[in-house]
Amino acid sequence: MKVDYDEIMRRVEAIAPRLAENARRCDEMRRVVPQSVALMVEAGLFRILQPSRVHGYEMDFRTLADAATRVSEACPSSGWVLTVISTHHWCIGAFPEAAQDEIFGDGQDNLIAGTLSWQGVALPVDGGYRVEGRWQFGSGVDNAQWVMLGCADPATRGPGVHAVVPRGDIEVDDTWQVLGMRGTGSKDIVARGIFVPAHRTIDTRKFFLGQSPYIRNHPTRLYYLPAEAILGVLAPTALLGSARFALHKFIEHTRNRRVIITGARKAEYAPIQIRLAEAAAEIKAADLLMHDGLRECGELLENAASTAEQRARLKWQGAYASELCRRAIGRLFAGSGAHAVYEGHPLQVAFRNINVGAQHASFDFDSSAEQYGRVLLGAGSKTAGS
């Protein structure tokens, strides 16, 4: 059976009710529960961006984005982990074929967690690298069989290589005691001088600029896009799903809500109506910004090239979409009344999640805005002391 966009979305709709049932438990367990991971694996959702040469679907970014957004409406934690791990499965398309085969060969449904920022170091040794250090925010690491780690050059502390290692080679430090996004299980990853063979590494600069020599060996151009561009576009998808969830819950909650003293219906208050209208427009605008970025990614793949302005704009649009979702949920939460502050209330959960999710480095609002503004003004890269 051919797996296309409609089939993926049909599968998502089929499992969404069960993911929603598990959402509270994910929050309590501080990880996506195994039942929810199994549902997404069985639906083939982690294969959307996985190379077809190793049993993936090698579909477009829009398919993952829309699937992850819908999953996030049911369970924000599951949607976030789906987005992060699937992005790593896309990344593996830039690695040597030997690594792809080792991880996904024979149809294995392995999952790759990890952290793309170069927080640890990789020292060149005979046959590969010696990797060590600590990486924060390893979303989904409890559910993964492999881990991708960005590593700095130990001499310059600049970008070195990205490495993929078996989950059993690293340690997981349970540091994930946080305000929101608890169910993502984004714990610290620790490597203590582990050996990584060369075939499981890729030069970070080539990887981030879409210049890996291995991307030419796939039937599509899916892996030609610079990693720095696609990360900023895909990461907000989970936040958009959370925002839609909050919007639906606010409407549901407000329709039946009454003022305790007078009994008047809150739904008839003009300020509440205006608050809802603004939030709905912000969420719609975030959706449009995200899909515009996805459309441009498709165009960039056709051209197999991108400019600094395009990359900066894509990153900024992702950051601004995330900020719009954060503002929308903040506005809805503020208009939800005192009962929304209780643990487990849907709008309190959404408020906590969005304010943690929006802190992600891939769509840092301030730095993304500055970078895009400088490019528009022709100011070039910012230097120390400027």
WOSULQUI-V331533 format. One line per field, one symbol per residue. ss: DSSP state (A for helix, B for strand, O for the rest). phi: phi as a letter, one per 20 degrees, with the letter a starting at -180 (. if undefined). burial: b if it has 24 or more other C-alpha atoms within 12 Angstrom, else e. Layout:
# WOSULQUI-V331533
ss=???
phi=???
burial=???
This chain:
# WOSULQUI-V331533
ss=OOOOAAAAAAAAAAAAAAAAAAAAAAAAAOOOOAAAAAAAAAOOAAAOOOOAAAOOOOOOAAAAAAAAAAAAAAOAAAAAAAAAAAAAAAAAAAOOAAAAAAAAAAAOOOOBBBBBBBBBBBBBBOOBBBBBBBBBBBOOAAAOOBBBBBBBBOOOOOBBBBBBBBAAAOBBBOOOOOOOOAAAOOBBBBBBBBBBBAAABBBAAAAAOOOOAAAAAOOOOAAAOOAAAAAAAAOOAAAAAAAAAAAAAAAAAAAOOBOOOOOOBAAAOAAAAAAAAAAAAAAAAAAAAAAAAAAAAAAAAAAOOOOAAAAAAAAAAAAAAAAAAAAAAAAAAAOOOAAAAOOOOAAAAAAAAAAAAOOOAAAOAAAAAAAAAAAAAOOOOOOOOO
phi=.fecgfffffffffegfffffegffgffelaffgfffffffffmffegdfgffcmeeleeffffgffffffffebgfffffgffffffffgffeeggffgffedgmmfefddepbefeedccefcgnrbddbpccemegmffdedccdceceffedmefdcdcdcfgfeddddfeedcfblfffleefdcddmeecfgfdcbffffffemdffeffedfcegeefgffffffeegfgfffffffgfffffffffgdecfffenffffefggfffgfffffffffffffffffffffgfffffelbbdfffffffffffffffffffffffffffeenfffefgnfgfffffffffegfegffcfffffffffffffememffdgne
burial=eeeeeeebbebbbebbebbbebbbbbbbebbbbbebbbbbbebbbbbbbbbbbbbbbbbbbbbbbbbbbbbbbbbbbbbbbbbbbbbbbbbbbbbbbebbbbbbeeeebbbbbbbbbbbbbbbbeeeebbbbbbbbbbbbbbbbbbbbbbbbbeeeeebbbbbbbbbeebbbeeebeeebbbbbbbbbbbbeebbbbbbbbbbbbbbbbbbbebbeebebbbbbbbbbbbbbbbbbbbbbbbbbbbbbbbbebbeebeeeeeeeebbeeeebeebbeebbbbbbbbbebbbbbbebbbebbeeebbeebbbbbbbbbbbbbbbbbbbbbbbbbebbeeebeeeeebbbbbbbbbbbbbbbbbbbbeebeebbeeeeeeeeeeeeee
